[in-house]
Amino acid sequence: MEDEWPIAEMIAHILRRLGYEVLGEAPTVRVAMDMIDGGPDLALLDIQLGRETSYPVADELARRGIPFAFVTSYSRQDLPDRFARCLLLSKPFGERALQGLLNELQQARLTGSAGA
């Protein structure tokens, strides 16, 4: 989830280059919830999306056991307690940091520890 199109495109480009299939870019909670029904293996969520947050999407991903991470300018202290242990990548970030995050998410997917 990312509401800023240039950032969403950059992340999608990196993901594709790294061999990931991108289901799409979700700028709103509604779009993301629809995409969850498509069965993603993992998800990257910006927190602030205009006037809404991605927390409802994170709750649903956790409920379904789909690993996710926050990719955001928020700090860990800004997260609600229920997401305190979730993976977080701070913006701005480089490709190497994103690859490391993806590796951790893949490991969470394999071990069944969604929301790592």
C-alpha positions as CSV (number, residue, x, y, z in Angstrom):
1,M,0.0,0.0,0.0
2,E,1.3,3.4,-1.0
3,D,-0.7,6.5,-1.8
4,E,2.2,8.4,-3.5
5,W,2.3,7.2,-7.0
6,P,6.1,7.8,-7.7
7,I,7.0,5.9,-4.5
8,A,4.6,3.0,-5.4
9,E,6.1,2.8,-8.9
10,M,9.6,2.8,-7.5
11,I,8.9,0.0,-5.1
12,A,7.0,-2.0,-7.7
13,H,9.9,-1.6,-10.1
14,I,12.4,-2.9,-7.5
15,L,10.2,-5.8,-6.6
16,R,9.8,-6.9,-10.2
17,R,13.6,-6.6,-10.8
18,L,14.1,-8.8,-7.8
19,G,11.8,-11.4,-9.2
20,Y,8.6,-10.7,-7.3
21,E,5.2,-10.6,-8.9
22,V,3.4,-7.4,-8.0
23,L,-0.4,-7.9,-7.7
24,G,-0.9,-4.1,-7.9
25,E,-0.5,-0.9,-6.0
26,A,-3.1,0.0,-3.4
27,P,-3.5,3.7,-2.6
28,T,-6.6,3.1,-0.3
29,V,-7.8,0.7,2.3
30,R,-10.7,-0.3,0.0
31,V,-8.4,-1.2,-2.9
32,A,-6.0,-3.1,-0.6
33,M,-8.8,-5.1,1.0
34,D,-10.0,-6.2,-2.4
35,M,-6.4,-7.2,-3.3
36,I,-6.1,-9.4,-0.1
37,D,-8.8,-11.6,-1.6
38,G,-6.4,-12.3,-4.5
39,G,-4.2,-14.1,-2.0
40,P,-0.9,-12.3,-1.8
41,D,2.1,-14.1,-0.3
42,L,3.2,-11.0,1.5
43,A,2.4,-7.2,1.7
44,L,4.2,-3.9,2.1
45,L,2.2,-1.2,3.8
46,D,2.7,2.5,4.1
47,I,0.9,3.7,7.3
48,Q,-0.5,7.1,6.4
49,L,-2.7,7.1,3.2
50,G,-4.2,10.5,2.9
51,R,-6.9,10.7,5.6
52,E,-6.8,7.0,6.5
53,T,-4.2,4.5,7.8
54,S,-3.3,1.0,6.6
55,Y,-4.0,-0.4,10.1
56,P,-7.3,-2.1,9.1
57,V,-5.4,-3.8,6.3
58,A,-2.6,-4.9,8.6
59,D,-5.3,-6.3,11.0
60,E,-6.8,-8.4,8.1
61,L,-3.4,-9.6,6.9
62,A,-2.6,-10.7,10.4
63,R,-5.9,-12.4,10.7
64,R,-5.3,-14.4,7.5
65,G,-1.7,-15.2,8.4
66,I,-0.2,-13.2,5.5
67,P,3.2,-11.7,6.4
68,F,3.5,-7.9,6.0
69,A,5.7,-5.1,6.9
70,F,5.3,-1.4,7.3
71,V,7.3,0.8,4.8
72,T,6.8,4.2,6.2
73,S,8.2,7.4,7.6
74,Y,6.6,6.6,10.9
75,S,8.9,5.4,13.7
76,R,8.4,2.2,15.7
77,Q,7.2,4.4,18.6
78,D,4.3,5.6,16.5
79,L,2.9,2.1,16.0
80,P,-0.1,0.9,18.0
81,D,0.9,-1.7,20.6
82,R,-0.6,-4.6,18.5
83,F,1.9,-3.8,15.8
84,A,4.9,-3.2,18.0
85,R,6.7,-6.4,16.8
86,C,6.0,-6.0,13.1
87,L,8.7,-5.4,10.6
88,L,9.3,-1.8,9.7
89,L,11.4,-0.2,7.0
90,S,11.9,3.5,7.4
91,K,11.6,5.9,4.4
92,P,13.8,6.8,2.7
93,F,15.4,3.4,2.0
94,G,17.6,1.8,-0.6
95,E,17.2,-1.3,-2.6
96,R,19.5,-3.3,-0.3
97,A,17.3,-2.5,2.7
98,L,14.2,-3.4,0.8
99,Q,15.8,-6.7,-0.2
100,G,16.7,-7.4,3.4
101,L,13.1,-6.7,4.5
102,L,11.7,-9.0,1.7
103,N,14.1,-11.8,2.9
104,E,12.7,-11.4,6.4
105,L,9.1,-11.5,5.1
106,Q,9.8,-14.6,3.0
107,Q,11.2,-16.3,6.1
108,A,8.1,-15.3,8.1
109,R,6.0,-16.8,5.3
110,L,7.9,-20.0,5.4
111,T,7.7,-20.3,9.2
112,G,4.1,-19.1,9.5
113,S,4.9,-16.0,11.6
114,A,2.8,-13.4,9.8
115,G,3.3,-9.8,10.7
116,A,6.7,-10.8,11.9
